């Protein structure tokens, strides 16, 4: 069986901190102010609380405020001028083209946003599909990363075993869940800052007490490293 690569999008394949995260964060705050009758401060604090508790602001808004997911995602991801700000390292594009196996985007962002980013980066034809937050539902409920049940379901959907999947991701909480179900994990650190504002109003920190937590199989700063780490292992396993 071929390796199935599951690539996160933001701050994994492109510099989302530069292109989108600040604008998305402001749009989410504005949405809560407009639709939930909150002040900016109340909205910011509640977004961070929902991010910490549920892993995604959207889940808290659905659960506690009856927000419709499609409306929230459309309103908060319009991001005018996004395409002009999107950037990635050219070597990563070439490495993706050479990477053997099936390649999918696995992102908590909406599909329309993912398509815009991939189009601007000229990556669309390099992937076998996009698994966005709209696809992460089970029994009528949204289950985005880091939900371990979703990782199992995605492997089944792609007709493979979790052990044949590699999650390439900048967020450690997502890698921890993926590793629990048997996936291999690569911690992408090319675009990590010491501290940046992530969707949900919290701060995403690149520092960890352990340089490589036990659930991280490899630390990488470029896509090319994936080929040397896992393709050799897979070849030797036959």
C-alpha positions in Angstrom: 0.0 0.0 0.0 1.2 3.5 -0.9 1.8 6.1 1.8 -1.1 8.6 2.1 0.2 12.1 3.0 -2.2 14.3 4.9 -1.0 17.9 4.7 -2.2 20.7 6.8 -2.5 24.0 4.9 -1.9 27.1 7.1 1.6 27.5 8.4 2.5 24.1 6.9 2.4 24.7 3.2 2.3 28.5 3.2 3.0 31.4 5.5 -0.5 31.9 6.8 0.6 34.2 9.6 1.6 36.7 6.9 -1.3 36.0 4.5 -4.4 35.3 6.4 -4.5 34.6 10.2 -4.6 38.2 11.4 -7.4 39.1 9.0 -9.3 35.9 9.8 -9.0 36.6 13.5 -10.4 40.1 13.1 -13.2 38.8 11.0 -14.2 36.2 13.6 -14.3 38.8 16.3 -16.4 41.1 14.1 -18.8 38.2 13.4 -19.4 37.6 17.1 -19.8 41.3 17.8 -22.3 41.7 15.0 -24.3 38.5 15.5 -24.0 37.8 19.2 -24.3 41.4 20.5 -20.9 41.4 22.3 -18.1 43.9 22.7 -14.7 43.3 21.0 -13.2 42.3 24.3 -16.0 39.9 25.2 -15.8 38.3 21.7 -12.0 37.9 21.9 -12.1 36.3 25.3 -14.9 33.9 24.3 -13.1 32.9 21.1 -10.0 32.0 23.0 -12.1 30.0 25.5 -13.8 28.1 22.8 -10.5 27.4 21.0 -9.0 26.1 24.2 -12.0 23.9 25.1 -13.1 22.6 21.7 -10.1 23.0 19.4 -12.0 25.4 17.1 -14.0 28.6 17.7 -16.7 27.3 15.4 -17.6 24.3 17.6 -18.3 26.6 20.6 -20.4 28.9 18.5 -22.5 26.0 17.2 -22.9 24.3 20.6 -23.7 27.4 22.7 -25.1 30.0 20.2 -26.7 28.0 17.4 -24.5 29.5 14.8 -24.8 28.0 11.3 -21.4 26.7 10.3 -21.7 27.6 6.6 -22.7 31.2 7.4 -19.8 31.6 9.9 -17.2 30.2 7.5 -18.3 32.3 4.5 -18.5 35.5 6.5 -15.1 35.1 8.2 -13.0 33.8 5.2 -13.8 36.4 2.5 -10.2 37.8 3.0 -10.0 40.3 0.2 -6.6 40.4 -1.4 -5.6 37.0 -0.1 -4.1 35.8 -3.3 -1.6 38.7 -3.4 -0.3 37.9 0.1 0.0 34.1 -0.2 3.6 32.8 -0.3 5.5 29.5 0.2 9.1 28.3 -0.3 9.7 27.4 -4.0 11.7 24.3 -3.0 8.6 22.9 -1.2 6.5 23.1 -4.4 9.1 21.1 -6.3 9.4 18.6 -3.4 5.7 18.0 -3.3 5.7 17.2 -7.0 8.4 14.5 -6.5 6.9 13.0 -3.3 5.5 9.5 -4.1 2.2 8.4 -2.7 -1.2 9.9 -2.4 -1.4 13.5 -1.2 -4.4 15.2 0.4 -5.0 18.5 2.1 -6.5 18.1 5.6 -7.5 21.5 7.0 -9.8 23.0 9.5 -10.3 25.8 7.1 -13.3 25.9 4.7 -13.0 24.4 1.2 -13.4 27.7 -0.7 -10.4 29.2 1.2 -8.3 26.1 0.6 -9.0 26.3 -3.1 -8.0 29.9 -3.2 -4.7 29.3 -1.4 -3.8 26.2 -3.5 -4.6 28.1 -6.7 -2.5 31.1 -5.7 0.4 28.8 -4.8 0.0 26.7 -8.0 -0.4 23.6 -6.0 -3.9 22.4 -7.0 -2.8 19.7 -9.4 -0.3 18.2 -6.9 -3.0 16.9 -4.6 -5.5 14.0 -4.9 -8.1 15.9 -2.9 -9.1 18.4 -0.2 -10.5 17.3 3.1 -11.8 20.6 4.7 -13.8 21.4 7.8 -17.0 20.8 5.8 -16.0 17.1 5.4 -15.2 16.6 9.1 -18.7 15.6 10.3 -19.8 12.5 12.1 -23.4 11.7 12.9 -24.4 15.2 12.1 -21.7 16.9 14.3 -18.6 18.7 13.3 -15.4 16.9 14.3 -12.4 18.9 13.1 -8.8 18.4 14.1 -7.7 17.4 16.7 -10.7 14.9 17.1 -9.2 11.4 17.0 -12.4 9.9 15.8 -12.2 12.1 12.7 -8.6 10.9 12.0 -9.9 7.3 12.0 -12.8 8.2 9.8 -10.6 10.0 7.3 -8.3 7.0 7.0 -11.3 4.7 6.3 -12.7 7.2 3.8 -9.5 7.1 1.9 -9.5 3.3 2.0 -6.2 3.0 3.9 -5.0 2.2 7.4 -3.9 4.9 9.8 -0.5 3.3 9.9 -0.1 4.1 6.2 -0.8 7.8 6.8 1.6 10.6 7.6 0.2 13.8 9.0 2.3 16.8 8.1 1.2 19.6 10.5 2.4 22.6 12.5 0.0 22.1 15.4 1.1 19.7 18.1 -2.3 19.0 19.5 -3.4 17.7 16.1 -0.3 15.5 15.9 -0.9 14.0 19.3 -4.4 12.8 18.3 -3.2 11.5 15.0 -0.5 9.5 16.7 -3.0 8.0 19.1 -4.8 6.3 16.2 -1.6 5.0 14.7 -0.7 7.7 12.1 2.9 8.9 11.6 3.5 12.5 12.2 5.8 15.2 10.9 6.0 18.5 12.8 6.5 21.3 10.2 8.5 24.2 11.7 9.3 26.3 8.6 6.7 29.0 9.4 6.5 28.7 13.2 7.1 31.9 15.1 7.9 32.3 18.8 4.3 33.4 19.3 1.6 34.2 16.7 -2.1 34.8 16.8 -4.0 31.7 15.6 -7.6 31.4 14.5 -9.6 31.4 17.7 -7.8 34.3 19.3 -5.2 32.2 21.2 -1.5 32.3 20.8 0.2 29.5 19.0 3.7 28.9 20.4 6.5 27.0 18.7 8.3 26.3 22.0 7.7 22.9 23.7 9.4 21.6 26.9 10.7 18.7 24.7 12.4 19.5 21.4 10.5 16.6 19.9 7.5 15.3 21.9 7.1 11.5 21.9 4.1 11.7 19.6 6.1 13.5 16.9 7.9 11.1 14.6 10.0 13.8 12.9 10.7 17.5 13.0 11.1 19.1 9.5 11.5 22.5 8.0 11.2 21.5 4.4 9.0 19.1 2.4 12.0 17.4 0.9 12.9 15.9 4.3 9.7 13.7 4.1 11.1 11.7 1.2 14.4 10.9 2.9 12.6 10.0 6.2 9.7 7.8 5.1 10.1 6.8 1.5 13.4 5.0 2.4 11.6 3.3 5.4 8.7 2.2 3.2 11.1 0.8 0.5 13.0 -1.2 3.1 9.8 -2.6 4.6 9.0 -4.6 1.5 
